[in-house]
Amino acid sequence: MDDVLVVGGSFAGLSAALQLGRARRKVTVLDTGLSRNRYAASAHNILGHDGAAPAELLAAARRQVEAYPTVQFVQGCATTVAGAADDFTVGTADGEALSARRLILSYGIVDEMPDVPGFAEAWGKTVIHCPYCHGYEVAGRRWGLLYSSPLSLHAPALYGDWTDDITLILDGNPIPDAERHKLERRGVRVLDGKLAAIHQEGGQISGITLEDGTELGLDALYAHPRNHPSADLHAQLGLETETTPTGIMVVAGERQATSREGVFAAGDLTSPIHSVNSATHAGSAAAMGAQHSMLV
Ligand SMILES: Cc1cc2nc3c(=O)[nH]c(=O)nc-3n(C[C@H](O)[C@H](O)[C@H](O)COP(=O)(O)OP(=O)(O)OC[C@H]3O[C@@H](n4cnc5c(N)ncnc54)[C@H](O)[C@@H]3O)c2cc1C
């Protein structure tokens, strides 16, 4: 039996496996190979790797982790989990069963693309979610922000560090007059209508059309679609979760321990802040948590 089974082998999972491999623990990484940022050509804010392609970063990380003889990789999709600390079994869609004393859940989240023409095509290119990740490349250009929650009302203050040209598209959501006036005083245009289409070519947007016929030229559209965990092992295990403005996250405490003994979780699955740095940090903290919990 393995010491640790890591479910999800992207930034959080590989970071956990690296740390455990260096501690000479027996680890299996089960992964389907679909990192959340695979839609973007480059990843930013990663010290020493700013602008690298996500797939290249992960391939290099995987090569390094694979070099540790106690770590093995299994390509497959985790679908079931049973057991308890010291004897968990995870079943895969291919019918394989993998057993381990500890689990690290790092299977991330899936963004739910709204059914708006052009949205999915431009996602990660010029329909983006994070100015720290992809704002610099479109600084000073025409930015739109698609309303997703009351937090959207605060984003323009932040975005002002990148551009003065910001339009908030309310997408049919009413907001208090006081908030509208505050935004307008800041120079933010506010459009009430629902988004009907995004005009794009090869992922590069040129503008949007609202259902009421309003047209707006844009170079970038910020959006925070709802998301859900990529698998439901946390639900099968009955782990405590918390609601976020766009979905849910698994609650993880010190060294990424979840509400169930022997189960640790890391990455976007456990954090309202979604970044490669946070995920890799949480992955190594989870590895430490899992290792320490096995010490006698
Ligand atoms: C378009 C876009 C661009 C981004 N750009 C940046 C950026 O420039 N800089 C930055 O810091 N952050 C960026 N992010 C955020 C970053 O991608 C995430 O924070 C990061 O990928 C989280 O890592 P993770 O390991 O938690 O999850 P993920 O990277 O999502 O990895 C989850 C892994 O689990 C696997 N998996 C899922 N389900 C199962 C299952 N059932 N069984 C087995 N394996 C499974 C998946 O295949 C995947 O390999 C971006 C996000 C998006 C959406």
The ligand as a Gaussian input file, in Angstrom:
#p B3LYP/6-31G(d) Opt

LIG

0 1
 C       -7.581000      30.761000     -17.862000
 C       -6.779000      30.754000     -16.594000
 C       -5.517000      31.342000     -16.564000
 C       -4.778000      31.353000     -15.381000
 N       -3.567000      31.974000     -15.370000
 C       -2.840000      31.991000     -14.224000
 C       -1.575000      32.651000     -14.188000
 O       -1.130000      33.246000     -15.175000
 N       -0.888000      32.647000     -13.013000
 C       -1.380000      32.026000     -11.886000
 O       -0.704000      32.038000     -10.850000
 N       -2.580000      31.382000     -11.912000
 C       -3.305000      31.350000     -13.039000
 N       -4.520000      30.724000     -13.060000
 C       -4.961000      29.975000     -11.863000
 C       -4.281000      28.591000     -11.856000
 O       -4.520000      27.944000     -13.081000
 C       -4.818000      27.739000     -10.719000
 O       -4.760000      28.460000      -9.500000
 C       -4.003000      26.447000     -10.613000
 O       -4.057000      25.713000     -11.820000
 C       -4.522000      25.595000      -9.462000
 O       -3.772000      24.419000      -9.393000
 P       -4.405000      23.101000      -8.807000
 O       -3.294000      22.101000      -8.817000
 O       -5.116000      23.386000      -7.546000
 O       -5.555000      22.689000      -9.837000
 P       -5.506000      22.406000     -11.389000
 O       -4.374000      23.087000     -12.061000
 O       -6.867000      22.695000     -11.913000
 O       -5.222000      20.842000     -11.471000
 C       -6.115000      19.865000     -11.074000
 C       -5.583000      18.538000     -11.600000
 O       -6.431000      17.492000     -11.146000
 C       -6.744000      16.630000     -12.236000
 N       -8.037000      15.999000     -11.952000
 C       -9.263000      16.571000     -11.950000
 N      -10.201000      15.674000     -11.630000
 C       -9.550000      14.502000     -11.428000
 C       -9.980000      13.197000     -11.090000
 N      -11.271000      12.901000     -10.859000
 N       -9.048000      12.210000     -10.995000
 C       -7.735000      12.475000     -11.220000
 N       -7.277000      13.711000     -11.538000
 C       -8.179000      14.704000     -11.648000
 C       -6.754000      17.559000     -13.445000
 O       -6.555000      16.857000     -14.647000
 C       -5.577000      18.488000     -13.121000
 O       -4.357000      17.953000     -13.583000
 C       -5.292000      30.729000     -14.216000
 C       -6.561000      30.132000     -14.247000
 C       -7.310000      30.167000     -15.410000
 C       -8.677000      29.550000     -15.417000

